[in-house]
Amino acid sequence: MSIAASNTSMRVPAGFRNLLEGLAREVLRKQPTDVVAFAAQHFQKLLEQREAGGIDPVAWGAMLED
């Protein structure tokens, strides 16, 4: 079986790396049995913070990456 190689380069959106690092840190810290459900709850909390007028984690993460 062969797999075709791709020369397509993809850019990670600004702030995405910070979001994933935050999720990974919390998963390692809390060691949930259901990682998918934990991730859904984690991102729901971030969304609620943003909608409540708090910090936008994506915008904040993008500033850190610059």
Backbone atoms as SQL, in Angstrom:
CREATE TABLE atoms (id INTEGER PRIMARY KEY, chain TEXT, resi INTEGER, resn TEXT, atom TEXT, x REAL, y REAL, z REAL);
INSERT INTO atoms VALUES
  (1, 'A', 1, 'MET', 'N', 0.850, -1.177, 0.000),
  (2, 'A', 1, 'MET', 'CA', 0.000, 0.000, 0.000),
  (3, 'A', 1, 'MET', 'C', 0.891, 1.234, 0.000),
  (4, 'A', 2, 'SER', 'N', 0.574, 2.172, -0.848),
  (5, 'A', 2, 'SER', 'CA', 1.353, 3.407, -0.887),
  (6, 'A', 2, 'SER', 'C', 0.455, 4.591, -0.564),
  (7, 'A', 3, 'ILE', 'N', 1.067, 5.586, 0.000),
  (8, 'A', 3, 'ILE', 'CA', 0.351, 6.801, 0.370),
  (9, 'A', 3, 'ILE', 'C', 0.994, 7.955, -0.383),
  (10, 'A', 4, 'ALA', 'N', 0.175, 8.711, -1.075),
  (11, 'A', 4, 'ALA', 'CA', 0.685, 9.847, -1.840),
  (12, 'A', 4, 'ALA', 'C', 1.143, 10.944, -0.895),
  (13, 'A', 5, 'ALA', 'N', 2.287, 11.488, -1.186),
  (14, 'A', 5, 'ALA', 'CA', 2.799, 12.603, -0.391),
  (15, 'A', 5, 'ALA', 'C', 2.185, 13.896, -0.908),
  (16, 'A', 6, 'SER', 'N', 2.001, 14.823, -0.018),
  (17, 'A', 6, 'SER', 'CA', 1.424, 16.102, -0.399),
  (18, 'A', 6, 'SER', 'C', 2.410, 17.214, -0.086),
  (19, 'A', 7, 'ASN', 'N', 2.513, 18.141, -0.991),
  (20, 'A', 7, 'ASN', 'CA', 3.368, 19.299, -0.774),
  (21, 'A', 7, 'ASN', 'C', 2.582, 20.485, -0.239),
  (22, 'A', 8, 'THR', 'N', 1.337, 20.249, 0.115),
  (23, 'A', 8, 'THR', 'CA', 0.492, 21.315, 0.620),
  (24, 'A', 8, 'THR', 'C', 0.933, 21.694, 2.023),
  (25, 'A', 9, 'SER', 'N', 1.177, 22.966, 2.226),
  (26, 'A', 9, 'SER', 'CA', 1.513, 23.419, 3.575),
  (27, 'A', 9, 'SER', 'C', 0.286, 24.096, 4.164),
  (28, 'A', 10, 'MET', 'N', 0.031, 23.782, 5.403),
  (29, 'A', 10, 'MET', 'CA', -1.134, 24.338, 6.078),
  (30, 'A', 10, 'MET', 'C', -0.659, 25.239, 7.206),
  (31, 'A', 11, 'ARG', 'N', -1.348, 26.358, 7.373),
  (32, 'A', 11, 'ARG', 'CA', -1.029, 27.282, 8.455),
  (33, 'A', 11, 'ARG', 'C', -1.988, 27.054, 9.607),
  (34, 'A', 12, 'VAL', 'N', -1.458, 27.069, 10.792),
  (35, 'A', 12, 'VAL', 'CA', -2.277, 26.959, 11.995),
  (36, 'A', 12, 'VAL', 'C', -2.845, 28.346, 12.281),
  (37, 'A', 13, 'PRO', 'N', -4.163, 28.461, 12.473),
  (38, 'A', 13, 'PRO', 'CA', -4.753, 29.776, 12.738),
  (39, 'A', 13, 'PRO', 'C', -4.190, 30.405, 14.017),
  (40, 'A', 14, 'ALA', 'N', -4.122, 31.714, 14.034),
  (41, 'A', 14, 'ALA', 'CA', -3.629, 32.440, 15.209),
  (42, 'A', 14, 'ALA', 'C', -4.461, 32.078, 16.433),
  (43, 'A', 15, 'GLY', 'N', -3.796, 31.760, 17.519),
  (44, 'A', 15, 'GLY', 'CA', -4.470, 31.422, 18.769),
  (45, 'A', 15, 'GLY', 'C', -4.782, 29.952, 18.937),
  (46, 'A', 16, 'PHE', 'N', -4.743, 29.190, 17.856),
  (47, 'A', 16, 'PHE', 'CA', -5.118, 27.771, 17.913),
  (48, 'A', 16, 'PHE', 'C', -4.130, 26.962, 18.749),
  (49, 'A', 17, 'ARG', 'N', -2.850, 27.229, 18.549),
  (50, 'A', 17, 'ARG', 'CA', -1.831, 26.499, 19.308),
  (51, 'A', 17, 'ARG', 'C', -2.023, 26.710, 20.807),
  (52, 'A', 18, 'ASN', 'N', -2.284, 27.940, 21.204),
  (53, 'A', 18, 'ASN', 'CA', -2.494, 28.249, 22.613),
  (54, 'A', 18, 'ASN', 'C', -3.717, 27.515, 23.162),
  (55, 'A', 19, 'LEU', 'N', -4.790, 27.443, 22.374),
  (56, 'A', 19, 'LEU', 'CA', -5.984, 26.712, 22.805),
  (57, 'A', 19, 'LEU', 'C', -5.681, 25.239, 23.030),
  (58, 'A', 20, 'LEU', 'N', -4.957, 24.635, 22.097),
  (59, 'A', 20, 'LEU', 'CA', -4.634, 23.216, 22.223),
  (60, 'A', 20, 'LEU', 'C', -3.680, 22.953, 23.384),
  (61, 'A', 21, 'GLU', 'N', -2.732, 23.848, 23.591),
  (62, 'A', 21, 'GLU', 'CA', -1.820, 23.682, 24.722),
  (63, 'A', 21, 'GLU', 'C', -2.570, 23.789, 26.041),
  (64, 'A', 22, 'GLY', 'N', -3.535, 24.698, 26.116),
  (65, 'A', 22, 'GLY', 'CA', -4.346, 24.830, 27.326),
  (66, 'A', 22, 'GLY', 'C', -5.160, 23.579, 27.590),
  (67, 'A', 23, 'LEU', 'N', -5.750, 23.028, 26.542),
  (68, 'A', 23, 'LEU', 'CA', -6.513, 21.787, 26.694),
  (69, 'A', 23, 'LEU', 'C', -5.597, 20.652, 27.131),
  (70, 'A', 24, 'ALA', 'N', -4.457, 20.521, 26.484),
  (71, 'A', 24, 'ALA', 'CA', -3.518, 19.446, 26.826),
  (72, 'A', 24, 'ALA', 'C', -3.067, 19.555, 28.280),
  (73, 'A', 25, 'ARG', 'N', -2.779, 20.763, 28.725),
  (74, 'A', 25, 'ARG', 'CA', -2.349, 20.978, 30.108),
  (75, 'A', 25, 'ARG', 'C', -3.427, 20.522, 31.091),
  (76, 'A', 26, 'GLU', 'N', -4.686, 20.881, 30.810),
  (77, 'A', 26, 'GLU', 'CA', -5.782, 20.500, 31.701),
  (78, 'A', 26, 'GLU', 'C', -6.040, 18.995, 31.676),
  (79, 'A', 27, 'VAL', 'N', -5.922, 18.379, 30.508),
  (80, 'A', 27, 'VAL', 'CA', -6.099, 16.925, 30.409),
  (81, 'A', 27, 'VAL', 'C', -5.022, 16.223, 31.229),
  (82, 'A', 28, 'LEU', 'N', -3.787, 16.666, 31.113),
  (83, 'A', 28, 'LEU', 'CA', -2.703, 16.047, 31.878),
  (84, 'A', 28, 'LEU', 'C', -2.861, 16.284, 33.376),
  (85, 'A', 29, 'ARG', 'N', -3.356, 17.447, 33.734),
  (86, 'A', 29, 'ARG', 'CA', -3.519, 17.783, 35.151),
  (87, 'A', 29, 'ARG', 'C', -4.658, 17.006, 35.793),
  (88, 'A', 30, 'LYS', 'N', -5.786, 16.899, 35.086),
  (89, 'A', 30, 'LYS', 'CA', -6.985, 16.282, 35.668),
  (90, 'A', 30, 'LYS', 'C', -7.168, 14.815, 35.318),
  (91, 'A', 31, 'GLN', 'N', -6.483, 14.337, 34.285),
  (92, 'A', 31, 'GLN', 'CA', -6.550, 12.928, 33.883),
  (93, 'A', 31, 'GLN', 'C', -8.001, 12.416, 33.752),
  (94, 'A', 32, 'PRO', 'N', -8.824, 13.049, 32.918),
  (95, 'A', 32, 'PRO', 'CA', -10.224, 12.608, 32.790),
  (96, 'A', 32, 'PRO', 'C', -10.313, 11.239, 32.123),
  (97, 'A', 33, 'THR', 'N', -11.359, 10.478, 32.476),
  (98, 'A', 33, 'THR', 'CA', -11.554, 9.174, 31.836),
  (99, 'A', 33, 'THR', 'C', -12.143, 9.339, 30.440),
  (100, 'A', 34, 'ASP', 'N', -12.947, 10.378, 30.242),
  (101, 'A', 34, 'ASP', 'CA', -13.547, 10.652, 28.935),
  (102, 'A', 34, 'ASP', 'C', -12.969, 11.967, 28.410),
  (103, 'A', 35, 'VAL', 'N', -11.916, 11.859, 27.637),
  (104, 'A', 35, 'VAL', 'CA', -11.199, 13.048, 27.164),
  (105, 'A', 35, 'VAL', 'C', -12.063, 13.892, 26.230),
  (106, 'A', 36, 'VAL', 'N', -12.872, 13.246, 25.402),
  (107, 'A', 36, 'VAL', 'CA', -13.712, 13.996, 24.454),
  (108, 'A', 36, 'VAL', 'C', -14.741, 14.838, 25.205),
  (109, 'A', 37, 'ALA', 'N', -15.412, 14.252, 26.199),
  (110, 'A', 37, 'ALA', 'CA', -16.391, 14.998, 26.991),
  (111, 'A', 37, 'ALA', 'C', -15.696, 16.113, 27.773),
  (112, 'A', 38, 'PHE', 'N', -14.526, 15.817, 28.301),
  (113, 'A', 38, 'PHE', 'CA', -13.761, 16.823, 29.032),
  (114, 'A', 38, 'PHE', 'C', -13.406, 17.992, 28.115),
  (115, 'A', 39, 'ALA', 'N', -12.958, 17.683, 26.896),
  (116, 'A', 39, 'ALA', 'CA', -12.601, 18.728, 25.935),
  (117, 'A', 39, 'ALA', 'C', -13.820, 19.581, 25.590),
  (118, 'A', 40, 'ALA', 'N', -14.968, 18.936, 25.411),
  (119, 'A', 40, 'ALA', 'CA', -16.194, 19.678, 25.103),
  (120, 'A', 40, 'ALA', 'C', -16.533, 20.638, 26.241),
  (121, 'A', 41, 'GLN', 'N', -16.423, 20.172, 27.478),
  (122, 'A', 41, 'GLN', 'CA', -16.705, 21.027, 28.632),
  (123, 'A', 41, 'GLN', 'C', -15.681, 22.159, 28.739),
  (124, 'A', 42, 'HIS', 'N', -14.435, 21.837, 28.482),
  (125, 'A', 42, 'HIS', 'CA', -13.359, 22.835, 28.544),
  (126, 'A', 42, 'HIS', 'C', -13.632, 23.976, 27.561),
  (127, 'A', 43, 'PHE', 'N', -13.944, 23.616, 26.319),
  (128, 'A', 43, 'PHE', 'CA', -14.189, 24.646, 25.314),
  (129, 'A', 43, 'PHE', 'C', -15.511, 25.370, 25.556),
  (130, 'A', 44, 'GLN', 'N', -16.492, 24.698, 26.140),
  (131, 'A', 44, 'GLN', 'CA', -17.752, 25.358, 26.485),
  (132, 'A', 44, 'GLN', 'C', -17.502, 26.444, 27.530),
  (133, 'A', 45, 'LYS', 'N', -16.661, 26.153, 28.514),
  (134, 'A', 45, 'LYS', 'CA', -16.329, 27.154, 29.534),
  (135, 'A', 45, 'LYS', 'C', -15.633, 28.365, 28.909),
  (136, 'A', 46, 'LEU', 'N', -14.709, 28.102, 27.987),
  (137, 'A', 46, 'LEU', 'CA', -14.028, 29.212, 27.310),
  (138, 'A', 46, 'LEU', 'C', -15.007, 30.056, 26.505),
  (139, 'A', 47, 'LEU', 'N', -15.948, 29.396, 25.843),
  (140, 'A', 47, 'LEU', 'CA', -16.958, 30.110, 25.063),
  (141, 'A', 47, 'LEU', 'C', -17.836, 30.965, 25.971),
  (142, 'A', 48, 'GLU', 'N', -18.228, 30.414, 27.118),
  (143, 'A', 48, 'GLU', 'CA', -19.055, 31.169, 28.066),
  (144, 'A', 48, 'GLU', 'C', -18.305, 32.385, 28.599),
  (145, 'A', 49, 'GLN', 'N', -17.012, 32.231, 28.866),
  (146, 'A', 49, 'GLN', 'CA', -16.206, 33.370, 29.321),
  (147, 'A', 49, 'GLN', 'C', -16.175, 34.462, 28.260),
  (148, 'A', 50, 'ARG', 'N', -15.971, 34.060, 27.016),
  (149, 'A', 50, 'ARG', 'CA', -15.901, 35.035, 25.926),
  (150, 'A', 50, 'ARG', 'C', -17.236, 35.750, 25.755),
  (151, 'A', 51, 'GLU', 'N', -18.334, 35.001, 25.801),
  (152, 'A', 51, 'GLU', 'CA', -19.656, 35.599, 25.606),
  (153, 'A', 51, 'GLU', 'C', -20.061, 36.488, 26.771),
  (154, 'A', 52, 'ALA', 'N', -19.512, 36.231, 27.952),
  (155, 'A', 52, 'ALA', 'CA', -19.827, 37.049, 29.121),
  (156, 'A', 52, 'ALA', 'C', -19.044, 38.363, 29.117),
  (157, 'A', 53, 'GLY', 'N', -18.262, 38.572, 28.077),
  (158, 'A', 53, 'GLY', 'CA', -17.508, 39.811, 27.974),
  (159, 'A', 53, 'GLY', 'C', -16.135, 39.727, 28.604),
  (160, 'A', 54, 'GLY', 'N', -15.742, 38.526, 28.928),
  (161, 'A', 54, 'GLY', 'CA', -14.411, 38.347, 29.502),
  (162, 'A', 54, 'GLY', 'C', -13.361, 38.246, 28.421),
  (163, 'A', 55, 'ILE', 'N', -12.328, 37.562, 28.743),
  (164, 'A', 55, 'ILE', 'CA', -11.196, 37.411, 27.830),
  (165, 'A', 55, 'ILE', 'C', -11.545, 36.444, 26.708),
  (166, 'A', 56, 'ASP', 'N', -11.184, 36.816, 25.491),
  (167, 'A', 56, 'ASP', 'CA', -11.315, 35.909, 24.354),
  (168, 'A', 56, 'ASP', 'C', -10.027, 35.100, 24.285),
  (169, 'A', 57, 'PRO', 'N', -10.084, 33.791, 24.604),
  (170, 'A', 57, 'PRO', 'CA', -8.855, 33.002, 24.653),
  (171, 'A', 57, 'PRO', 'C', -8.128, 32.909, 23.318),
  (172, 'A', 58, 'VAL', 'N', -8.859, 32.981, 22.218),
  (173, 'A', 58, 'VAL', 'CA', -8.206, 32.920, 20.905),
  (174, 'A', 58, 'VAL', 'C', -7.434, 34.206, 20.644),
  (175, 'A', 59, 'ALA', 'N', -8.050, 35.340, 20.898),
  (176, 'A', 59, 'ALA', 'CA', -7.372, 36.626, 20.692),
  (177, 'A', 59, 'ALA', 'C', -6.181, 36.762, 21.634),
  (178, 'A', 60, 'TRP', 'N', -6.350, 36.347, 22.871),
  (179, 'A', 60, 'TRP', 'CA', -5.273, 36.419, 23.852),
  (180, 'A', 60, 'TRP', 'C', -4.119, 35.507, 23.438),
  (181, 'A', 61, 'GLY', 'N', -4.446, 34.296, 23.014),
  (182, 'A', 61, 'GLY', 'CA', -3.422, 33.359, 22.564),
  (183, 'A', 61, 'GLY', 'C', -2.688, 33.856, 21.338),
  (184, 'A', 62, 'ALA', 'N', -3.409, 34.504, 20.441),
  (185, 'A', 62, 'ALA', 'CA', -2.782, 35.050, 19.236),
  (186, 'A', 62, 'ALA', 'C', -1.781, 36.143, 19.600),
  (187, 'A', 63, 'MET', 'N', -2.108, 36.949, 20.606),
  (188, 'A', 63, 'MET', 'CA', -1.178, 37.994, 21.044),
  (189, 'A', 63, 'MET', 'C', 0.084, 37.375, 21.636),
  (190, 'A', 64, 'LEU', 'N', -0.066, 36.267, 22.351),
  (191, 'A', 64, 'LEU', 'CA', 1.092, 35.599, 22.945),
  (192, 'A', 64, 'LEU', 'C', 2.002, 34.994, 21.889),
  (193, 'A', 65, 'GLU', 'N', 1.413, 34.569, 20.782),
  (194, 'A', 65, 'GLU', 'CA', 2.181, 33.924, 19.726),
  (195, 'A', 65, 'GLU', 'C', 2.985, 34.913, 18.895),
  (196, 'A', 66, 'ASP', 'N', 2.604, 36.167, 18.912),
  (197, 'A', 66, 'ASP', 'CA', 3.308, 37.180, 18.098),
  (198, 'A', 66, 'ASP', 'C', 4.691, 37.457, 18.600);
